[in-house]
Amino acid sequence: MEMPQNSRGENTFISTQSFVFTSVPTPIENGSGTKELCHTPLSNGTLLSNANSPLDSCIQPLCNATSGKSSPCSEEVKYVSADRENIACGWGAFAPDCLQFFNTPKGILFFLCMASFLQGMTVNGFINTVITSIERRYDLHSYQSGLIASSYDIAACACLTFVSYFGGTGHKPRWLGWGVLVMGLGSIVFALPQFTTGHYEVNFSEEFGICGSNQNVSCTERSSGLSNYRFVFMLGQFLHGIGATPLYTLGVTYLDENVKSNYSPVYIAIFYTAAILGPAAGYLIGGALLNIYTEIGRTTELTTENPLWVGAWWIGFLGAGASAFLISIPILGYPRQLPGSQRYVVMRVSETHQLKDGSHKTASNPDFGKTVKDLPLSIWLLLQNPTFILLCLAGATEATLIAGMSTFGPKFLESQFSLSASEAATLFGYLVVPAGGGGTFLGGFFVNKFKLRCSGIIKFCLFCTVTSLLATCIFFMHCPNMPVAGVTFKYNESDLPEGTLQLLASCNENCGCLREIYSPVCGSDNVTYYSPCHAGCSTVSRSPEGGKKVYHDCNCARQHSHSGLSHATAGKCTSSCETKSLLLVFIFIVILFTFLSSIPALTATLRCVSDRQRSFALGIQWIVVRTLGGIPGPIAFGWVIDKACLLWQDQCGDQGSCYIYQNSAMSHYTLIAGIVYKVLGIIFFGSACLLYKPPRGSPDSPAASPPSSSSASENITDLQEQGSVLQTQDSV
């Protein structure tokens, strides 16, 4: 463990394998008038100097100072750095004084929050928002887009062991800065297909698609092989995953080791809150960009309500890539450790899970983990820690639901409430901002407010999981599908058998309608039709309000309308779901309590392992979480959602993306997944609470010290647990 030199050169220390306090004891006068040195012995026989040091707030009560007089212990502890490592903020020799204003925990927190916000906005915001658009633009299935989303976690899993093990003992800010650079490169790569493919053109004139018009679709032009661009999207996601790997392992531990232990949950909560607000901003910004036509500067007859519309999905990724390059510059300028951070390392109270054979003490060796030969032993120590393993499994269950719902949440709302892709993304963003961001911040706030120890934190996570399980039961309810003529509703006003498609009837049999042209319209009878042609409409005009297309003389709509009107407007009929508000409220509760346990669970993970293994433990946890949760989550949810599809795109006999889903099936599948994974989470958190074994003398331990002496005893216990070599050298 390396301790930094003070920026002013006041405090230095001699460092070999650990840190050594060198103190000049101050003589004090005893009752007989002779001078005595002020030393306090530790339980292991080591003398602890009473000299004022970065630990003065914890050590001074141990001095036998006379009441009402100043402390006899003078400020004579010196810290001398053997390697004289520079802790100034800057890049090499360029470290001006004006930059040192940011060389604080709050400064690095600000830039890490910007990086996590950008990562969340890009990976969990923009990508989830544009899933429907790139499916439409590049002829992808839902399981293929799910594989694109999972590529991020696949890449992260491949890098986590290397990054967390070697980065944990290396220069963390440099690992973080280069990671943000790679993440920005991934965003640029993800946007490349927009510039390497031809223009997106749809032969769609004012009269095209109505009854009797010349409707001819060439199948030879459709087989363009655009689906192969999924590999480019996967490459972009691989780079996103590689770049973000240090952020949530080394970034968390860098914050944790540079602030007081009781402030750590708040700092980490702010860091993760920024990561949660990022996706929310991604949904809002991405939803707004989808209202812009993908071919900027080119005119089109398509409207945003038309399913063939493709928005400007790529703009957000270009902006994210440029922003990542800018954010990486200040992060690369931070030192290995912040000034004054050494005081927090020795003040920390150990809550490491105690193994029966005492092998957990091996990780306290300052040289442990610096070479690759210690990697197998480090893994074995973590595998022997049941609390850590159960917290990893609990995190995997939560990650499966979070990854699946964040990827396909907008599509769920789009189907249930008959919304456009832009409207659904915006609504989902409104849910995630207060629920996800607020839950993340409140989780860290509660840990700090109530001074929760490791066992109390796990119980809090258990409570949150039970509450979210109860809220998940809302998916017993769903919004009914709006009637779609020929899909869920016969032209003669009777229900169609499930899986049956009858788009032609007597009212449109002479119109020459094609299955390849899907352009839904809402008839005056409040029935959605496959296209204006399938509604039997013969003329078209534009509405004065908003310029929406209005189709007239619709034969199929006339036979169902009681008012005698026979027109239709572009777009699907809006949903009249009576349970819409109730669904949104309980979805909000599920998101809130799911994220409310995220920071406490992370804090419990940091506390139940040795300090030397914190970065590596987070890396192993992320591997488990992503392998069992983040990777299969979107793929499984995509496969399940495909099973709920009622109407597939027909590309000259080939199956394209899904147009219409069965709401009841989609809701029930979500319910089953929610119950299964929430119950598993309850089991894992409950088992972790039962099996956790705190250190002897810890506040969690039955043999804990009395409250009156807890402050001093905790600090001494922590010093012993750190394995620090404390020596006192007397000098005249």
N, C-alpha and C positions, 0 to 999 in steps of 0.2 A: 504494500500500500504506500503510495507516494504522497507526501504531504507538500503542498506548495509553499513557496517562499512568499512572505508578505510583500505586498506591492510597494511598501515604503522601506522595506528592508529592516523593520523593527524586530520582527520575530522570525527566527530561523531555527532549524533543529538538525540534529545529526541523524541521518537515516541509513540503516543497513537493511535488514529484512523488514523491520518494523520501525516505528518512530520511538525516539528516546527523549524523555524529558530531562533536561539538564537544568538543575535549579541551584541557586545560591541561597541557602537557608538564612533566614534573618534571626539573629539572636533576640530572645525576649527575656524579660526579667521575671523570675519566679518569686515565690514568696520569700525566699531566703536572700534575695538580692543578687544571686548568681544568674548568669546568662544561659539559656537553653535554646536549642534549635527547634523550630516549629516543624515537626514531621508527624504525619499520621500513617500508621501502618495499615496495609490492606490485609485481607484475610489470608493471602498467600505468602505473607511475610515481607512483601515489597513495601518500601517506604514511599509514601506519597507526600510530596512537598506541599506546603500550604501557600506557596508563592502564588501571586495573582497571575492567572493565565487565561487562555480562552475558555478554560473550564471553571473560572472563578465562581460562577453562580452556583455550581454544584459542589465545589470543594470547600469553599469558605466555611460553611456550617460545621465542617469537621474540625476546624481549628478551635483550640481552647482560648479564644479571645476573651478578654475581660469585657463584661457588659458595659455599654456606654462609651467604650473607647474604640478608636479606629483599629482595624485589623493589624496585627503585628506582622502579617505576611506581606512583604513588599513585592513589587512587580519585577521579579528577577528571573523568571523562566525564559530561556532563550530557545528558539527553534532554528536549527541550522540545516539547510538543504544541501545534501551531498552533491546533487546534480545541478543545483542552481537553476532549476527550470523556470522559465519566464512565465508568469501568470498574468501578464498584461494582455489586454484585448487588442488585436491587430493581426497583420499579415506579415510574418517575418520581422524584418527590421522596422517596418512601418507600423508604429503603434503610438499615434499622437494622443495627447492627454485628453482631448475632447471625446475620444472613443471610450475612455475608462468610465464614463458615466453609465454606459450600458453593461459594464463588466460586473453585473450583479445577478442574483437569482431572478429578479423581476425582468431584467433585460433579456436573459436567455429564454425565460418563459414566454416573453412577447414574440420572439422570432420562432420559437418552436410551435407556439400557437398558430402563427401564420402558416407554417409548414403543414401542421396537422389539418388546419382549415382547408388549405389548398388540396391536400391529399383526399380529404373527405368529400370536398366539392367535386373533384375530378372522378375518383374511383367509385364512390358510393352515391354521387349526385348526377353528374352529367351522363355517365354510362348507363345508369338505370333509367334515366329520363329518355335517352335516345334509343333504347333497346327496340321499341316498336318501329322507329324510323329506319334504323339500319336493317331490321328484318325485312321491311318493305322495300328498301332501296337495293339490298343485296340478296334478296330471295332466301332468307334464312328461316329455319324452324326455331321454335322456342328452345328446344334442347340444345341447338347450336349456339344460340345467344346465351344460354345458361353456361355453356362450356367457355364462352368468351369471358363471362363474369368470373368463372372459377379459375381462369388462368392466372389471375392476380394471386390467389392463394397458393396455387401450385408453385409459382416462382418463389413466393415468400418461404414456403416450406423447404425448398431446395437450398435457400441461403441462410436460414435462421441459425442453424447450428454453427456455421462458420462465423457469421457476423456477431452473434451474441457471445460466443466463447472468446474469440480473439479481440473483438471490439470492447468487451467488458473490461479487459485489462489494458486496452490501448487508449489512443487519443479520441475520446468519444465525439467531440465536436467535429473533427475531421471526417469521421465515419458518417456523421449526420449530414454534413454539408455535401459530401459527394453523393450520398444517397438522394438528397433532394435534387441534385443535378440529373441523376439518372432518371428520376421520376419525371422531370420536365421533358427529357428526351422521349420517354414513353408516350407522353401526351402528343408530342409532335408526330410520332410514328402513327398513333391512333387516327390522326386526322388525314394521313396521307391518301387513303383511298378516294377521298373527294377530288384530289388533284391528279390522280393517275387513271381515273376512269373517264369515260365520255360524259357528256351532259345528260342529265336526267330529263328525258322528254316523254311526255304522254300525249298521244294524239287525242285531244279532247277539245272539240270546238263547242260553240254554244248549242248547236243542233245535235252534236254527237251524243248518242245514248238514248235518244227519244224514239218513239215508235215510228217505224217506217224510214228512218234515216239510214244512210249507207254505213253499215257497221262491219268493218273488216279488220281483223287482227291477224297479223302475220306471225306465225309460230316460229319461223326461222330466226326472227330477230329476238325472240324471247330467250332462246337457249344461249345466253351470253356467258355463262360460267361465273357470274358475279359472286356466287356463294363461296368461291375460293378465296375471296378477300377476308373471310373469317380468320384466316391464318395471319394476316397483317394485323387485324384487331387483337388476336391472341398475342402477337409479338409485343404490341403496345402495352397490353396488360401484363406481360412478363416483366417488362421494364418498370412498369408501375410497382409491381410486387417486389422486385429487387431493390428499387430505390426507397420504398417505404419500410423495408425490414428494419433498418436501424432506428427509425423514428419511434416505434412503439416498444422497443426493447432498450436500446441505449439511451434514448431520450428520456424515458421514464426514470431509469436508474441515475442518470446525470442530474435530474431534478431532485431525486430522493436523497442523493448523497451530498447535495450542496445546500440543503435547507434543514431546519430543525425537524425532528421526526414527527412532532405533533402538527407541524405545518405542511408536511409532505402530502397528506391526502387532499388538502385544499389546492396545492399547486398542481398535483396530478389531475384533480377534478377539473380545474380550469383548462388544463391542456386537453383533456378528453372532451370537455364541453365544446371547445373550438373544433375538435374533430367531428362532433355531432352536428354542430351548426353548419359545417361545411356541406354535408349532403343536403341539408335544408336549403341552403343558398343555391346549390347545384340544381335542385328541383325547380326553384323559382326562376333562376336565370335560364336554365335549360328549357323550361316550359315557355318562357318568353321568346327564346331564340327559335323554337319550333314554329312560331307564328310567322317567321320569315322564310320565304321559299329558298330551298337549298341552293339553287342556281341564282345567286345574287346578280341583279342587273338584267335578268331575262324575264320576260312576261309569260304568264301562264293563265289558262282559264280555270285551273284548279282552285278550289277554296280549301280552307283549313278543315272543313267538315268532311271533305272528300277523302275516302280511305286511301286514295292514290297520292295524296299530298305528302311530301317529304320536306320537313323543315330544315333550317340551317344548323344541323346537329354538330357540325365540325368547328364552328366558331369558338365555342367554349374551350375546346382542347388546345387551340392555338394560343388563346389568352392564358390558359393554365400553364402551358409550357414556358412561355416568356416569363410569367410570374415566378415559376420555380427557379429559373436561372438567377433572378434578382435576389430571391430570398436566401439562396445558398451562400451568397457572398458574405453577409455578416456572420452566419453560423460558422463558416470556416475560420473566422477570425478569433473565436473564443479559445481560451486556454484549456489545458487538460483538467484543471480544477479552478474554481472561482476563489478569489481572495477570501480568507477566513473560513473556508469550508472545513478545515481540519478539526475545528472545535465541535462540529456536529457529528463527526464520525465517532468520537470517543464518548459523546454524551448519549448516544442511542442506547435504549434499553433492549436487550436481546429477547426475542420471542420465538427463536428457532425451535422447531419441533424436535424433541429429544428422542433419539434412537436408543434402543435398549443396550446395544453394544457400545454406545458412546462414540461411534464412528463419525457422527456429525461434527465432532471437534476437529477432525482432519482439515476441514475447509477453513478453519480459523488461521491456519498457517499463512503468513503473508506471501509466501512464494507459491502457494497452491494456485493452480490454474494459469500459470504463465507459460507453460509449455504444453505441446500437444499430448505428451505422455500422461498428463493428468486428466485428459478428456474421458477415458473409460471410467475412472474412479469418480469423476464428477457426475457423470450420468448415473452411476450406480448409487451414489448418495441420494440423488433426487428420486430415483425409483424406490428407494427404501423409505421415503417420506410419504406415508399414506395421506396426510393432509394435503400435500402438494398435488399428488396424483388425483385425488377426488375433486379438488378445485379445478384442475385441468379438464376433467370430464364434465363437470358442471358448466364450465365455460364453453365446451364444445356443444352441449345441448342448446345453450342460449344462442350461440353463433349460428347454428343451423337455421333457427327461426329468423334471426335478424338478417342473415344473408339472403334467405329465400324471399322474405317479405320486402326487404329493401330493393331487391331486383325486380320483383313482380308486383309490388304493392300498387304502383300506379296503374298497372294493367288490371289489377283486381278492382280498383275503384272505377276505372274506365268501363269495365263490363257491368258491374253492379248498378251503377248510376247512369249508364248510357252517356258518358262524357267523351269529349275528344281527348287525344293523347296529351295535348297541351293543358287542358283543364284538369285532367287527372293528375298530372305531374305537379301542377301548382297546388292542388288541394292536398296532395300527400306531403308537399313541403310545409304547408300550414300545420299539419299534424306533427311533423317531425321536429319543427323548431321549438315549440314549447315543451313537448313531451320528451323527446330524446335529449335535447340540450338541457332542459330544466332538470330532468331525472339524473343526468350525469353529474351536474354541478351539486345538486342536493345530496347525492350519495356521498361525495367527499365531504360536504359541509356537515352532515350528520355524524360521520366518523370523528371529525375534529370537535364538533360541538359537545358530544356526549363522551369524548375521550375513550372511544371503544378500543378494547384490546382485541387480539386475534380471535378468540372464541366468541366475543360479542359481535364482531364483524360478521362471522360466518352465520350466526343466528339471525342477524339483520338480513343477510342475503336469502336465507331460508324463508323469512317472512315475506319478502318481496316476491319470491317465486310462487309462493302459495297464493298471494293476492292476484298476480297476473294470470295464474291458472284459472281462478274463478272468473276473471274478466274474459278469458278466452272462450268461455261457454257462450258468448254472444253470437258465435258463428253457427249456433243452431239456427239462427235466423238468416235470411237472405232477401235480396230484392228480386221480385219476379222478373223474368225476361219480358221485355217489351215484345208484343206480337210482331213477328216478321213473316210476311206472306211467303209461303212456299218453304219455310224453314221450321218455324214453330207454330204456324197458323195457316190453315188451308184457305184458299181463295173463297171457299164457300162457308167460311166462318166456323170451321170445325178444327179440332186439334189434329196435328200430324203425329203419327207414331215416331218415337225417338229414333233418330238416325236416318229418317226419310227426307228426301229433298224433291219437291215438286214445284218448280219455278214457273212452269207454263200452265196456262188456263185459257178458257174461252175468251176472256177479256184481253189477252195479249198474244194469242196464238198466231195472229197475222202480222205481228210487229217485227219478226226476225230478230228476237233478242238473243244475245250471246252470253254464255256463262262467264267468259273471260272478263267481261266489263262489269265490275262491282262498283256501283255508285249509289249508295242507299239514299232514299228520299222518304220523307214523312208525309203520308197522304192526309187528306182532310178528314179521313175516318180514324186518325191516330194509329195507323198501321204502318210499319216500316216496310218498304219494298226494296227488292234487290237492286233495282236501278229504275230510272224514269221509264225506260222501255218496258220493264216488267210490271210497272204500274199502269201501262197503257196510255201514257201521256204523249201528246202529239205536238204541242207548242211549248216554248220556253220564253221567259222574260226575266228581268231583274227587279227585285223589290226596291222601292225608293229608300227604305230604311235598311242601311247596312249593305246594300248591293247583293243580297242573297238571291240565288236563282229560284225562280218560282215556275213550276211546270203546270200547264193547264190542260183541260180536256182529258183527264186521266180516267179511262174507262173502268179500271179495276177499283179505283177509289170511289167512283160514283156508285157502284152497286152495293157498297157497304155504308155509304153516307146517308144519314137520315135527313140532312138539310138540303140535299140535292147538289151540293158543291162537289167539284171534281178537280181539285188542284192538289199539288204536292210541293213541298219545299225541300231544298237540298239538305242532306244530313239525316241522321237517325232521329227518331222521335225521342223527346226527353222523357226521362224516367219519372214516374209518379210514385216512387217507393215511399211508403208511409213510415218505414223503419230506418230511413236514411240517417236521421239525427241520432237515433239510439245506437246505430252501428258505429258512427263516427265517434261518439262519446266513449264507447267501450274499446274501440281500437286505440283511442288516445290513452286510456288507462293501461292497456296491455303494453304499449310502447313506453309509457312513463315508468311503470314498475319493473319492466325488463331492464331499462337503462339505469334505474335507481340502484340496482345491485351491481352494476359493472365496476365502478371505482372501488367500492368496498371489497369486492372479490379480488381485484387487482392488488389492493393494499394488503389483504390477508396473504396473498401469494408472496409478496415481498417480505412479509414479517415471519413467515413460517420457514424460511430458508436462511442459510448463513449469508452474511454480507458479501463474502467473496463470490457467492454463487447467484447473486440477484439477477444480473444481466443474463447469465446463462439459463437460469430458471425461467425467466420470461421468454427466452428464445424457445426452450423446450415446450413451454405452455402454448406458445403460439403455433408450434408445429402440431401439437395435439388438437388444438382448437380448429386449426384450418384443415388438417387432414380429416378429422371426424365431423367437422361442422361447416367451415367456410367453403370448402371445395364441393362436397356433395350437396350442400344446401340448395344453391341455385339450379344445379342440374336436376335434382330430385323434384324441386318445385316446378321447373320448366316441363318435366315429363308429366307430372300430375296435371298441370294446367292444359297441356296438349290433350290429355284424356278427356277433359271437359269441353273440348271444342265441338261445336255443332256445324260450322261451315268453314271449309278450307278454301283457300285460294286455288283456282284451277289455272295452271300455266300450260295450256295445250296438252292436258293429260297428266302433267306432273303436279304434285302437291306442293303448294307454296306455304305462306304463313296463314294463321287462323284469322278469320273475319269476325265470327260470332261464337261466344262461349255460353255454356249452360250455367247460369248463376248458381243454381242450387248445388250442382256437383262441385263447382269451384269453392263454394263456401263450406261444404261438408268435408272436402279434402283438407282445407285449411284447418278446420276444427279438429280433425283426427290428428294431424301433424302437431298442432298446438298442445293437445292433451298429452300425447305420447312424450314429447320432449320436455314439457313442463313437469310431468311426473318424474321423469328421469332426473331432472334438475333438483327436484325436492329430495330424491333419494341420495344423490351425491352430496348436496349441501348438508343434509342431516347426518350422513355417515362421517363427513369431515368434522362436524362439530363434536361427534361422539369420540372420534379417534384422536383428536388433537391433544398432544401432550406438551404443555408449556414447560419452560425451564424451571428448576427449583428456585424459589424466591421471587419468581415473576408474579405480578398482580393477578394473573390468570390461575396461578398455582394455589392449591389449598394451603400450602405452607408459606404464603406470601407474607412479607414483612408488614408490620402495623403501618397505618396511614401516616402516622407522625414522622416515621423515619423512612418512608418510601422513596423520597427524592434521593437521599444519599445512598440508600442501599441499591436502588435501581442503577445508579451511575457506576457504583463499584462493581456490581454484577456484570454490567455491560463491558466495563474495562477488562474484566477477566474473560468474558466470552469472546471478545475481540482477539484475545491472544496477544495483546500488546505487551511489549517488553518495557516495563517502567523501571527506570533506574534513577537513583539519586546520588549525585556526586557533590560532596561537600567541598567548598573552597573558602578560603579566608577572604 
